[in-house]
Amino acid sequence: MKLKTEIYQAIAAVDYHKLQAEFQAQNELLVLENFLPNSILDRFLSLLPSLQPAINRNYIPNHKKGGSISRYSLDSVAPIFGEFYHLSTFFEFLNEITAEKLLPCPDTDPHTYALYYYTEPGDHIQYHYDTSYYHGKRYTVLLGLVDTSSSKLEYQLYRDIPNRETQMRSLSLTPGTLVLFNGDKLYHRVTPLGENEQRIVLTLEYVTDIRMGMLKRFVSNMKDAIAYFGFRQVFRPWGK
């Protein structure tokens, strides 16, 4: 109940009309600094030491290097992340901004909510879209937890709109910052981490249709297994 109250108070302070307008004007992208209350942020941060053993490191030459923790591990060790993901107040906020009826991803999606760890020199991810393998749209929420780095979230705004000039932008995902975007519209990357730097991000995924074909589910699972969470996490026996 306390978590719901804290996020309700944070959302109550925003100007919905302004944020809705920004979201649409930026081709379904919104950046909101200092969104996450310090009380919630501090609780998330307090759990990070206990999550260290669950990090799966991955390296794909010329594409990605970093660490990740899937929703399965979070459910087991730190269920507060799943509780936050499912908060009805947060869903209502996202629905208002996107003008969609968003749905939680199925329990079989390891990317529903996850942590990204950029903690070693050179950790990064190259330009990509958060492609939706679902029948409907997929919206990504990024929440900054730790950022003691020079690494940036760089993105190309309006890249998918014909006859409109692409704008190059970048930002630091400082603790508490929220970034919301349509995964099929924002072409983005994370620039390489430097020496003695650290960047940890909570990612949440919401969709407009939970259906997914068998082939696309296989492709999605293979991507998550290779690039994020490892085969044991993604293809683990159901319920374990």
CYANA upper distance limits for C-alpha pairs under 8 A (distance plus 0.5 A):
  1 MET  CA      5 THR  CA      6.76
  2 LYS  CA      6 GLU  CA      6.66
  3 LEU  CA      7 ILE  CA      6.82
  3 LEU  CA     40 ILE  CA      7.71
  3 LEU  CA     84 PHE  CA      7.87
  4 LYS  CA      8 TYR  CA      6.51
  4 LYS  CA     87 LEU  CA      7.08
  4 LYS  CA     89 THR  CA      7.49
  5 THR  CA      9 GLN  CA      6.75
  6 GLU  CA     10 ALA  CA      6.97
  6 GLU  CA     37 PRO  CA      7.53
  6 GLU  CA     39 SER  CA      8.30
  6 GLU  CA     40 ILE  CA      8.04
  7 ILE  CA     11 ILE  CA      6.66
  7 ILE  CA     36 LEU  CA      8.04
  7 ILE  CA     37 PRO  CA      7.67
  7 ILE  CA     89 THR  CA      7.84
  7 ILE  CA     90 PHE  CA      7.71
  8 TYR  CA     12 ALA  CA      6.47
  8 TYR  CA     89 THR  CA      6.74
  8 TYR  CA     90 PHE  CA      8.24
  9 GLN  CA     13 ALA  CA      7.14
 10 ALA  CA     14 VAL  CA      7.82
 10 ALA  CA     35 PHE  CA      7.27
 10 ALA  CA     36 LEU  CA      7.66
 10 ALA  CA     37 PRO  CA      7.06
 11 ILE  CA     90 PHE  CA      8.49
 11 ILE  CA     93 PHE  CA      7.62
 14 VAL  CA     19 LEU  CA      8.37
 15 ASP  CA     19 LEU  CA      6.78
 16 TYR  CA     20 GLN  CA      6.46
 16 TYR  CA     96 GLU  CA      7.99
 16 TYR  CA     97 ILE  CA      7.59
 17 HIS  CA     21 ALA  CA      6.66
 18 LYS  CA     22 GLU  CA      6.74
 19 LEU  CA     23 PHE  CA      6.53
 19 LEU  CA     30 LEU  CA      7.74
 19 LEU  CA     97 ILE  CA      7.14
 20 GLN  CA     24 GLN  CA      6.84
 20 GLN  CA     96 GLU  CA      7.94
 20 GLN  CA     97 ILE  CA      5.36
 20 GLN  CA     98 THR  CA      7.67
 21 ALA  CA     25 ALA  CA      6.48
 22 GLU  CA     26 GLN  CA      6.54
 22 GLU  CA     29 LEU  CA      8.04
 22 GLU  CA     30 LEU  CA      6.96
 23 PHE  CA     27 ASN  CA      7.08
 23 PHE  CA     28 GLU  CA      5.29
 23 PHE  CA     29 LEU  CA      5.37
 23 PHE  CA     30 LEU  CA      5.42
 23 PHE  CA     97 ILE  CA      7.49
 23 PHE  CA     98 THR  CA      7.93
 24 GLN  CA     28 GLU  CA      5.55
 24 GLN  CA     29 LEU  CA      7.66
 26 GLN  CA     30 LEU  CA      7.78
 26 GLN  CA    157 LEU  CA      7.64
 26 GLN  CA    158 TYR  CA      8.03
 27 ASN  CA    157 LEU  CA      7.91
 27 ASN  CA    158 TYR  CA      6.94
 27 ASN  CA    185 LYS  CA      7.76
 28 GLU  CA     98 THR  CA      7.87
 28 GLU  CA    180 LEU  CA      8.35
 28 GLU  CA    181 PHE  CA      5.97
 28 GLU  CA    182 ASN  CA      6.24
 28 GLU  CA    185 LYS  CA      8.04
 29 LEU  CA    179 VAL  CA      7.84
 29 LEU  CA    180 LEU  CA      6.16
 29 LEU  CA    181 PHE  CA      4.84
 29 LEU  CA    182 ASN  CA      7.33
 29 LEU  CA    186 LEU  CA      8.17
 30 LEU  CA    178 LEU  CA      8.42
 30 LEU  CA    179 VAL  CA      6.19
 30 LEU  CA    180 LEU  CA      5.64
 30 LEU  CA    181 PHE  CA      6.93
 31 VAL  CA    177 THR  CA      7.84
 31 VAL  CA    178 LEU  CA      6.35
 31 VAL  CA    179 VAL  CA      5.09
 31 VAL  CA    180 LEU  CA      7.10
 32 LEU  CA    177 THR  CA      6.27
 32 LEU  CA    178 LEU  CA      5.57
 32 LEU  CA    179 VAL  CA      6.88
 33 GLU  CA    174 THR  CA      8.23
 33 GLU  CA    176 GLY  CA      7.08
 33 GLU  CA    177 THR  CA      4.70
 33 GLU  CA    178 LEU  CA      6.69
 34 ASN  CA    175 PRO  CA      7.85
 34 ASN  CA    176 GLY  CA      5.29
 34 ASN  CA    177 THR  CA      5.59
 34 ASN  CA    178 LEU  CA      8.11
 35 PHE  CA    176 GLY  CA      5.93
 35 PHE  CA    177 THR  CA      6.10
 35 PHE  CA    178 LEU  CA      6.58
 36 LEU  CA     40 ILE  CA      7.27
 36 LEU  CA     41 LEU  CA      6.89
 36 LEU  CA    143 LEU  CA      8.35
 36 LEU  CA    176 GLY  CA      4.94
 36 LEU  CA    177 THR  CA      7.24
 36 LEU  CA    178 LEU  CA      7.95
 37 PRO  CA     41 LEU  CA      6.71
 37 PRO  CA    176 GLY  CA      7.52
 38 ASN  CA     42 ASP  CA      6.32
 38 ASN  CA    176 GLY  CA      8.05
 39 SER  CA     43 ARG  CA      6.98
 40 ILE  CA     44 PHE  CA      6.83
 41 LEU  CA     45 LEU  CA      6.65
 41 LEU  CA    145 LEU  CA      7.37
 41 LEU  CA    175 PRO  CA      8.16
 41 LEU  CA    176 GLY  CA      7.24
 42 ASP  CA     46 SER  CA      6.59
 43 ARG  CA     47 LEU  CA      7.21
 44 PHE  CA     48 LEU  CA      7.40
 44 PHE  CA     80 ILE  CA      8.50
 44 PHE  CA     81 PHE  CA      8.31
 44 PHE  CA    145 LEU  CA      8.21
 45 LEU  CA    145 LEU  CA      7.49
 47 LEU  CA     51 LEU  CA      7.08
 47 LEU  CA     78 ALA  CA      7.49
 48 LEU  CA     52 GLN  CA      7.16
 50 SER  CA     77 VAL  CA      8.32
 51 LEU  CA     55 ILE  CA      7.56
 51 LEU  CA     77 VAL  CA      7.62
 51 LEU  CA     78 ALA  CA      8.37
 54 ALA  CA     69 ILE  CA      6.65
 54 ALA  CA     73 SER  CA      7.10
 55 ILE  CA     67 GLY  CA      6.33
 55 ILE  CA     68 SER  CA      5.92
 55 ILE  CA     69 ILE  CA      5.67
 55 ILE  CA    117 TYR  CA      8.35
 56 ASN  CA     67 GLY  CA      5.75
 56 ASN  CA     68 SER  CA      5.80
 56 ASN  CA     69 ILE  CA      6.81
 56 ASN  CA    228 TYR  CA      7.51
 56 ASN  CA    229 PHE  CA      6.11
 56 ASN  CA    230 GLY  CA      7.10
 57 ARG  CA     65 LYS  CA      8.15
 57 ARG  CA     66 GLY  CA      6.19
 57 ARG  CA     67 GLY  CA      4.67
 57 ARG  CA     68 SER  CA      7.10
 57 ARG  CA    228 TYR  CA      8.07
 57 ARG  CA    229 PHE  CA      8.42
 58 ASN  CA     64 LYS  CA      8.08
 58 ASN  CA     65 LYS  CA      6.23
 58 ASN  CA     66 GLY  CA      6.20
 58 ASN  CA     67 GLY  CA      6.55
 58 ASN  CA    226 ILE  CA      7.93
 58 ASN  CA    227 ALA  CA      6.62
 58 ASN  CA    228 TYR  CA      6.94
 59 TYR  CA     64 LYS  CA      6.20
 59 TYR  CA     65 LYS  CA      4.89
 59 TYR  CA     66 GLY  CA      7.23
 59 TYR  CA    227 ALA  CA      7.79
 60 ILE  CA     64 LYS  CA      5.58
 60 ILE  CA     65 LYS  CA      6.83
 60 ILE  CA    227 ALA  CA      7.56
 61 PRO  CA     65 LYS  CA      8.38
 62 ASN  CA    126 GLN  CA      7.99
 63 HIS  CA    124 HIS  CA      8.42
 63 HIS  CA    125 ILE  CA      6.21
 63 HIS  CA    126 GLN  CA      5.58
 64 LYS  CA    123 ASP  CA      7.74
 64 LYS  CA    124 HIS  CA      6.09
 64 LYS  CA    125 ILE  CA      4.77
 64 LYS  CA    126 GLN  CA      6.78
 64 LYS  CA    227 ALA  CA      7.92
 65 LYS  CA    122 GLY  CA      7.72
 65 LYS  CA    123 ASP  CA      5.23
 65 LYS  CA    124 HIS  CA      5.86
 65 LYS  CA    125 ILE  CA      6.94
 66 GLY  CA    116 TYR  CA      7.98
 66 GLY  CA    117 TYR  CA      6.44
 66 GLY  CA    118 TYR  CA      5.74
 66 GLY  CA    119 THR  CA      7.68
 66 GLY  CA    120 GLU  CA      7.92
 66 GLY  CA    123 ASP  CA      5.51
 66 GLY  CA    124 HIS  CA      6.96
 67 GLY  CA    116 TYR  CA      6.40
 67 GLY  CA    117 TYR  CA      5.15
 67 GLY  CA    118 TYR  CA      6.91
 67 GLY  CA    119 THR  CA      8.35
 67 GLY  CA    228 TYR  CA      7.47
 68 SER  CA    114 ALA  CA      7.49
 68 SER  CA    115 LEU  CA      6.01
 68 SER  CA    116 TYR  CA      5.12
 68 SER  CA    117 TYR  CA      6.24
 68 SER  CA    228 TYR  CA      6.08
 68 SER  CA    229 PHE  CA      6.45
 69 ILE  CA     73 SER  CA      6.95
 69 ILE  CA     74 LEU  CA      7.60
 69 ILE  CA    114 ALA  CA      6.02
 69 ILE  CA    115 LEU  CA      5.62
 69 ILE  CA    116 TYR  CA      7.26
 69 ILE  CA    228 TYR  CA      8.26
 69 ILE  CA    229 PHE  CA      6.79
 70 SER  CA     74 LEU  CA      6.94
 70 SER  CA    110 PRO  CA      5.85
 70 SER  CA    111 HIS  CA      6.64
 70 SER  CA    113 TYR  CA      7.40
 70 SER  CA    114 ALA  CA      5.32
 70 SER  CA    115 LEU  CA      7.41
 70 SER  CA    229 PHE  CA      6.50
 70 SER  CA    233 GLN  CA      7.90
 71 ARG  CA     75 ASP  CA      6.42
 71 ARG  CA     82 GLY  CA      8.04
 71 ARG  CA    110 PRO  CA      5.79
 71 ARG  CA    111 HIS  CA      6.88
 71 ARG  CA    112 THR  CA      6.83
 71 ARG  CA    113 TYR  CA      5.74
 71 ARG  CA    114 ALA  CA      5.80
 72 TYR  CA     76 SER  CA      6.93
 72 TYR  CA    110 PRO  CA      6.87
 72 TYR  CA    233 GLN  CA      7.80
 73 SER  CA     77 VAL  CA      6.62
 73 SER  CA     78 ALA  CA      8.25
 74 LEU  CA     78 ALA  CA      5.32
 74 LEU  CA     79 PRO  CA      6.33
 74 LEU  CA     81 PHE  CA      7.30
 74 LEU  CA     82 GLY  CA      7.92
 74 LEU  CA    114 ALA  CA      7.93
 75 ASP  CA     79 PRO  CA      4.99
 75 ASP  CA     80 ILE  CA      8.46
 75 ASP  CA     81 PHE  CA      8.10
 75 ASP  CA     82 GLY  CA      7.01
 79 PRO  CA     83 GLU  CA      6.83
 80 ILE  CA     84 PHE  CA      6.58
 81 PHE  CA     85 TYR  CA      6.72
 81 PHE  CA    113 TYR  CA      7.95
 82 GLY  CA     86 HIS  CA      6.84
 82 GLY  CA    113 TYR  CA      7.61
 83 GLU  CA     87 LEU  CA      6.88
 85 TYR  CA     90 PHE  CA      8.18
 85 TYR  CA    113 TYR  CA      7.65
 85 TYR  CA    204 LEU  CA      7.46
 86 HIS  CA     90 PHE  CA      8.12
 86 HIS  CA     91 PHE  CA      7.78
 86 HIS  CA    104 PRO  CA      7.91
 87 LEU  CA     91 PHE  CA      6.89
 88 SER  CA     92 GLU  CA      6.67
 89 THR  CA     93 PHE  CA      6.81
 90 PHE  CA     94 LEU  CA      6.80
 91 PHE  CA     95 ASN  CA      6.59
 91 PHE  CA    102 LEU  CA      7.68
 92 GLU  CA     96 GLU  CA      6.68
 93 PHE  CA     97 ILE  CA      6.91
 94 LEU  CA     98 THR  CA      6.52
 94 LEU  CA    102 LEU  CA      8.13
 95 ASN  CA     99 ALA  CA      5.90
 95 ASN  CA    100 GLU  CA      5.66
 95 ASN  CA    101 LYS  CA      6.19
 95 ASN  CA    102 LEU  CA      6.66
 96 GLU  CA    100 GLU  CA      7.81
100 GLU  CA    208 THR  CA      7.72
101 LYS  CA    208 THR  CA      6.80
102 LEU  CA    206 TYR  CA      6.59
102 LEU  CA    207 VAL  CA      6.01
102 LEU  CA    208 THR  CA      5.47
103 LEU  CA    206 TYR  CA      6.32
103 LEU  CA    207 VAL  CA      5.79
103 LEU  CA    208 THR  CA      6.20
103 LEU  CA    209 ASP  CA      7.52
103 LEU  CA    210 ILE  CA      7.80
104 PRO  CA    112 THR  CA      8.10
104 PRO  CA    205 GLU  CA      8.06
104 PRO  CA    206 TYR  CA      5.91
104 PRO  CA    207 VAL  CA      7.03
104 PRO  CA    210 ILE  CA      8.38
105 CYS  CA    109 ASP  CA      6.94
105 CYS  CA    112 THR  CA      6.24
105 CYS  CA    205 GLU  CA      7.50
105 CYS  CA    206 TYR  CA      6.57
105 CYS  CA    207 VAL  CA      6.96
105 CYS  CA    210 ILE  CA      6.75
106 PRO  CA    112 THR  CA      8.25
106 PRO  CA    210 ILE  CA      7.19
107 ASP  CA    112 THR  CA      8.40
110 PRO  CA    114 ALA  CA      8.17
110 PRO  CA    224 ASP  CA      8.17
110 PRO  CA    233 GLN  CA      8.27
110 PRO  CA    234 VAL  CA      6.86
111 HIS  CA    204 LEU  CA      8.11
111 HIS  CA    205 GLU  CA      7.46
111 HIS  CA    224 ASP  CA      8.00
112 THR  CA    204 LEU  CA      6.34
112 THR  CA    205 GLU  CA      5.54
112 THR  CA    206 TYR  CA      7.88
113 TYR  CA    202 LEU  CA      7.76
113 TYR  CA    203 THR  CA      6.07
113 TYR  CA    204 LEU  CA      4.93
113 TYR  CA    205 GLU  CA      6.75
114 ALA  CA    202 LEU  CA      6.42
114 ALA  CA    203 THR  CA      5.88
114 ALA  CA    204 LEU  CA      7.22
115 LEU  CA    200 ILE  CA      7.48
115 LEU  CA    201 VAL  CA      6.18
115 LEU  CA    202 LEU  CA      5.13
115 LEU  CA    203 THR  CA      6.61
116 TYR  CA    200 ILE  CA      6.14
116 TYR  CA    201 VAL  CA      5.65
116 TYR  CA    202 LEU  CA      6.90
116 TYR  CA    203 THR  CA      7.85
117 TYR  CA    198 GLN  CA      8.33
117 TYR  CA    199 ARG  CA      6.72
117 TYR  CA    200 ILE  CA      5.28
117 TYR  CA    201 VAL  CA      7.30
118 TYR  CA    123 ASP  CA      5.85
118 TYR  CA    124 HIS  CA      7.49
118 TYR  CA    193 LEU  CA      7.41
118 TYR  CA    198 GLN  CA      6.38
118 TYR  CA    199 ARG  CA      5.48
118 TYR  CA    200 ILE  CA      6.64
119 THR  CA    123 ASP  CA      7.31
119 THR  CA    193 LEU  CA      7.98
119 THR  CA    197 GLU  CA      6.94
119 THR  CA    198 GLN  CA      5.15
119 THR  CA    199 ARG  CA      6.76
119 THR  CA    200 ILE  CA      8.32
120 GLU  CA    193 LEU  CA      7.34
120 GLU  CA    194 GLY  CA      8.22
120 GLU  CA    195 GLU  CA      7.86
120 GLU  CA    196 ASN  CA      8.12
120 GLU  CA    197 GLU  CA      7.80
120 GLU  CA    198 GLN  CA      7.90
121 PRO  CA    192 PRO  CA      7.75
121 PRO  CA    193 LEU  CA      5.61
121 PRO  CA    194 GLY  CA      5.44
121 PRO  CA    195 GLU  CA      5.69
121 PRO  CA    196 ASN  CA      7.86
121 PRO  CA    197 GLU  CA      7.88
122 GLY  CA    192 PRO  CA      5.22
122 GLY  CA    193 LEU  CA      5.38
122 GLY  CA    194 GLY  CA      6.83
123 ASP  CA    191 THR  CA      8.50
123 ASP  CA    192 PRO  CA      5.76
123 ASP  CA    193 LEU  CA      5.74
124 HIS  CA    189 ARG  CA      8.23
124 HIS  CA    190 VAL  CA      5.79
124 HIS  CA    191 THR  CA      5.95
124 HIS  CA    192 PRO  CA      5.05
124 HIS  CA    193 LEU  CA      7.05
125 ILE  CA    189 ARG  CA      6.07
125 ILE  CA    190 VAL  CA      5.67
125 ILE  CA    191 THR  CA      7.39
125 ILE  CA    192 PRO  CA      8.15
126 GLN  CA    188 HIS  CA      8.15
126 GLN  CA    189 ARG  CA      5.44
126 GLN  CA    190 VAL  CA      7.07
126 GLN  CA    191 THR  CA      8.09
127 TYR  CA    155 TYR  CA      8.48
127 TYR  CA    187 TYR  CA      6.72
127 TYR  CA    188 HIS  CA      5.45
127 TYR  CA    189 ARG  CA      4.83
127 TYR  CA    190 VAL  CA      8.25
128 HIS  CA    187 TYR  CA      5.92
128 HIS  CA    188 HIS  CA      6.10
128 HIS  CA    189 ARG  CA      6.95
129 TYR  CA    183 GLY  CA      6.31
129 TYR  CA    184 ASP  CA      6.18
129 TYR  CA    185 LYS  CA      7.48
129 TYR  CA    186 LEU  CA      6.55
129 TYR  CA    187 TYR  CA      5.56
129 TYR  CA    188 HIS  CA      7.13
130 ASP  CA    138 ARG  CA      8.36
130 ASP  CA    140 THR  CA      8.07
130 ASP  CA    182 ASN  CA      8.47
130 ASP  CA    183 GLY  CA      4.69
130 ASP  CA    184 ASP  CA      6.40
130 ASP  CA    186 LEU  CA      8.25
131 THR  CA    138 ARG  CA      8.09
131 THR  CA    183 GLY  CA      6.22
131 THR  CA    184 ASP  CA      5.78
132 SER  CA    136 GLY  CA      8.00
132 SER  CA    137 LYS  CA      6.81
132 SER  CA    138 ARG  CA      5.84
132 SER  CA    183 GLY  CA      7.30
132 SER  CA    184 ASP  CA      7.16
133 TYR  CA    212 MET  CA      6.97
133 TYR  CA    216 LYS  CA      6.27
133 TYR  CA    217 ARG  CA      7.63
133 TYR  CA    220 SER  CA      7.27
134 TYR  CA    138 ARG  CA      7.85
134 TYR  CA    207 VAL  CA      8.05
134 TYR  CA    209 ASP  CA      7.03
134 TYR  CA    210 ILE  CA      6.73
134 TYR  CA    211 ARG  CA      6.24
134 TYR  CA    212 MET  CA      5.19
134 TYR  CA    213 GLY  CA      8.19
134 TYR  CA    216 LYS  CA      8.37
135 HIS  CA    209 ASP  CA      6.34
135 HIS  CA    210 ILE  CA      7.64
135 HIS  CA    211 ARG  CA      6.22
135 HIS  CA    212 MET  CA      6.36
136 GLY  CA    207 VAL  CA      7.06
136 GLY  CA    208 THR  CA      5.63
136 GLY  CA    209 ASP  CA      5.21
136 GLY  CA    210 ILE  CA      7.99
136 GLY  CA    211 ARG  CA      8.40
137 LYS  CA    182 ASN  CA      7.85
137 LYS  CA    183 GLY  CA      8.31
137 LYS  CA    184 ASP  CA      8.28
137 LYS  CA    207 VAL  CA      6.01
137 LYS  CA    208 THR  CA      5.90
137 LYS  CA    209 ASP  CA      7.57
138 ARG  CA    182 ASN  CA      6.70
138 ARG  CA    183 GLY  CA      6.25
138 ARG  CA    184 ASP  CA      7.93
138 ARG  CA    205 GLU  CA      7.37
138 ARG  CA    206 TYR  CA      6.25
138 ARG  CA    207 VAL  CA      4.94
138 ARG  CA    208 THR  CA      7.28
139 TYR  CA    180 LEU  CA      7.56
139 TYR  CA    181 PHE  CA      6.16
139 TYR  CA    182 ASN  CA      5.11
139 TYR  CA    183 GLY  CA      6.00
139 TYR  CA    205 GLU  CA      6.39
139 TYR  CA    206 TYR  CA      5.70
139 TYR  CA    207 VAL  CA      6.60
140 THR  CA    179 VAL  CA      8.44
140 THR  CA    180 LEU  CA      6.27
140 THR  CA    181 PHE  CA      6.03
140 THR  CA    182 ASN  CA      6.90
140 THR  CA    183 GLY  CA      6.54
140 THR  CA    203 THR  CA      7.48
140 THR  CA    204 LEU  CA      6.37
140 THR  CA    205 GLU  CA      5.40
140 THR  CA    206 TYR  CA      7.08
141 VAL  CA    178 LEU  CA      7.36
141 VAL  CA    179 VAL  CA      6.10
141 VAL  CA    180 LEU  CA      5.07
141 VAL  CA    181 PHE  CA      7.27
141 VAL  CA    203 THR  CA      6.12
141 VAL  CA    204 LEU  CA      5.47
141 VAL  CA    205 GLU  CA      6.87
142 LEU  CA    177 THR  CA      8.42
142 LEU  CA    178 LEU  CA      6.17
142 LEU  CA    179 VAL  CA      5.51
142 LEU  CA    180 LEU  CA      7.04
142 LEU  CA    201 VAL  CA      7.09
142 LEU  CA    202 LEU  CA      6.31
142 LEU  CA    203 THR  CA      5.14
142 LEU  CA    204 LEU  CA      7.01
143 LEU  CA    173 LEU  CA      8.01
143 LEU  CA    175 PRO  CA      7.96
143 LEU  CA    176 GLY  CA      6.73
143 LEU  CA    177 THR  CA      6.12
143 LEU  CA    178 LEU  CA      5.24
143 LEU  CA    179 VAL  CA      7.09
143 LEU  CA    201 VAL  CA      6.24
143 LEU  CA    202 LEU  CA      5.58
143 LEU  CA    203 THR  CA      6.86
144 GLY  CA    173 LEU  CA      5.59
144 GLY  CA    174 THR  CA      5.90
144 GLY  CA    175 PRO  CA      4.98
144 GLY  CA    176 GLY  CA      5.83
144 GLY  CA    177 THR  CA      5.78
144 GLY  CA    178 LEU  CA      7.28
144 GLY  CA    200 ILE  CA      7.21
144 GLY  CA    201 VAL  CA      5.32
144 GLY  CA    202 LEU  CA      6.95
145 LEU  CA    174 THR  CA      7.59
145 LEU  CA    175 PRO  CA      5.00
145 LEU  CA    176 GLY  CA      6.79
145 LEU  CA    199 ARG  CA      8.22
145 LEU  CA    200 ILE  CA      6.09
145 LEU  CA    201 VAL  CA      5.91
145 LEU  CA    202 LEU  CA      7.35
146 VAL  CA    174 THR  CA      7.35
146 VAL  CA    175 PRO  CA      6.02
146 VAL  CA    198 GLN  CA      7.43
146 VAL  CA    199 ARG  CA      5.72
146 VAL  CA    200 ILE  CA      5.40
146 VAL  CA    201 VAL  CA      7.41
147 ASP  CA    172 SER  CA      8.25
147 ASP  CA    173 LEU  CA      7.22
147 ASP  CA    174 THR  CA      6.07
147 ASP  CA    175 PRO  CA      7.02
147 ASP  CA    197 GLU  CA      8.48
147 ASP  CA    198 GLN  CA      6.40
147 ASP  CA    199 ARG  CA      4.99
147 ASP  CA    200 ILE  CA      7.12
148 THR  CA    197 GLU  CA      6.07
148 THR  CA    198 GLN  CA      5.78
148 THR  CA    199 ARG  CA      6.86
149 SER  CA    193 LEU  CA      7.17
149 SER  CA    194 GLY  CA      7.49
149 SER  CA    197 GLU  CA      5.24
149 SER  CA    198 GLN  CA      6.09
149 SER  CA    199 ARG  CA      6.84
150 SER  CA    172 SER  CA      8.44
150 SER  CA    193 LEU  CA      7.22
150 SER  CA    194 GLY  CA      7.33
150 SER  CA    197 GLU  CA      8.09
151 SER  CA    172 SER  CA      7.57
151 SER  CA    190 VAL  CA      7.20
151 SER  CA    191 THR  CA      5.68
151 SER  CA    192 PRO  CA      6.42
151 SER  CA    193 LEU  CA      5.81
151 SER  CA    194 GLY  CA      7.96
151 SER  CA    199 ARG  CA      8.28
152 LYS  CA    170 SER  CA      6.62
152 LYS  CA    171 LEU  CA      6.02
152 LYS  CA    172 SER  CA      5.58
152 LYS  CA    173 LEU  CA      7.78
152 LYS  CA    190 VAL  CA      6.17
152 LYS  CA    191 THR  CA      5.92
153 LEU  CA    170 SER  CA      5.91
153 LEU  CA    171 LEU  CA      5.86
153 LEU  CA    172 SER  CA      6.74
153 LEU  CA    173 LEU  CA      7.56
153 LEU  CA    188 HIS  CA      7.49
153 LEU  CA    189 ARG  CA      6.38
153 LEU  CA    190 VAL  CA      5.23
153 LEU  CA    191 THR  CA      7.18
154 GLU  CA    168 MET  CA      7.89
154 GLU  CA    169 ARG  CA      6.27
154 GLU  CA    170 SER  CA      4.63
154 GLU  CA    171 LEU  CA      7.09
154 GLU  CA    188 HIS  CA      6.06
154 GLU  CA    189 ARG  CA      5.88
154 GLU  CA    190 VAL  CA      6.68
154 GLU  CA    191 THR  CA      7.70
155 TYR  CA    168 MET  CA      6.51
155 TYR  CA    169 ARG  CA      5.99
155 TYR  CA    170 SER  CA      6.64
155 TYR  CA    186 LEU  CA      7.31
155 TYR  CA    187 TYR  CA      6.09
155 TYR  CA    188 HIS  CA      4.56
155 TYR  CA    189 ARG  CA      6.88
156 GLN  CA    166 THR  CA      6.63
156 GLN  CA    167 GLN  CA      6.05
156 GLN  CA    168 MET  CA      5.27
156 GLN  CA    169 ARG  CA      6.92
156 GLN  CA    186 LEU  CA      7.28
156 GLN  CA    187 TYR  CA      5.99
156 GLN  CA    188 HIS  CA      6.87
157 LEU  CA    166 THR  CA      6.08
157 LEU  CA    167 GLN  CA      5.48
157 LEU  CA    168 MET  CA      6.87
157 LEU  CA    169 ARG  CA      7.81
157 LEU  CA    186 LEU  CA      7.08
157 LEU  CA    187 TYR  CA      7.84
158 TYR  CA    164 ARG  CA      7.17
158 TYR  CA    165 GLU  CA      7.42
158 TYR  CA    166 THR  CA      5.67
158 TYR  CA    167 GLN  CA      7.24
158 TYR  CA    185 LYS  CA      8.30
158 TYR  CA    186 LEU  CA      8.31
159 ARG  CA    164 ARG  CA      8.22
159 ARG  CA    165 GLU  CA      7.93
159 ARG  CA    166 THR  CA      5.48
159 ARG  CA    167 GLN  CA      8.15
159 ARG  CA    185 LYS  CA      8.29
159 ARG  CA    186 LEU  CA      8.20
159 ARG  CA    187 TYR  CA      7.74
160 ASP  CA    185 LYS  CA      6.91
173 LEU  CA    177 THR  CA      6.46
173 LEU  CA    178 LEU  CA      8.44
173 LEU  CA    201 VAL  CA      8.46
181 PHE  CA    185 LYS  CA      8.19
181 PHE  CA    186 LEU  CA      7.35
182 ASN  CA    186 LEU  CA      7.03
193 LEU  CA    197 GLU  CA      6.91
193 LEU  CA    198 GLN  CA      7.94
212 MET  CA    216 LYS  CA      6.98
212 MET  CA    217 ARG  CA      6.67
213 GLY  CA    217 ARG  CA      6.57
214 MET  CA    218 PHE  CA      6.75
215 LEU  CA    219 VAL  CA      6.80
216 LYS  CA    220 SER  CA      6.45
217 ARG  CA    221 ASN  CA      6.53
218 PHE  CA    222 MET  CA      6.60
219 VAL  CA    223 LYS  CA      6.70
220 SER  CA    224 ASP  CA      6.77
221 ASN  CA    225 ALA  CA      6.50
221 ASN  CA    234 VAL  CA      6.88
221 ASN  CA    235 PHE  CA      8.30
222 MET  CA    226 ILE  CA      6.57
223 LYS  CA    227 ALA  CA      6.19
223 LYS  CA    228 TYR  CA      7.99
224 ASP  CA    228 TYR  CA      5.48
224 ASP  CA    229 PHE  CA      6.41
224 ASP  CA    230 GLY  CA      7.69
224 ASP  CA    234 VAL  CA      7.44
225 ALA  CA    229 PHE  CA      5.70
225 ALA  CA    230 GLY  CA      4.75
225 ALA  CA    231 PHE  CA      5.23
225 ALA  CA    232 ARG  CA      8.44
225 ALA  CA    233 GLN  CA      7.91
225 ALA  CA    234 VAL  CA      6.18
225 ALA  CA    235 PHE  CA      8.46
226 ILE  CA    230 GLY  CA      6.39
226 ILE  CA    231 PHE  CA      7.64
229 PHE  CA    233 GLN  CA      6.54
229 PHE  CA    234 VAL  CA      7.17
230 GLY  CA    234 VAL  CA      6.95
231 PHE  CA    235 PHE  CA      6.15
231 PHE  CA    236 ARG  CA      8.07
232 ARG  CA    236 ARG  CA      5.78
236 ARG  CA    240 LYS  CA      7.30
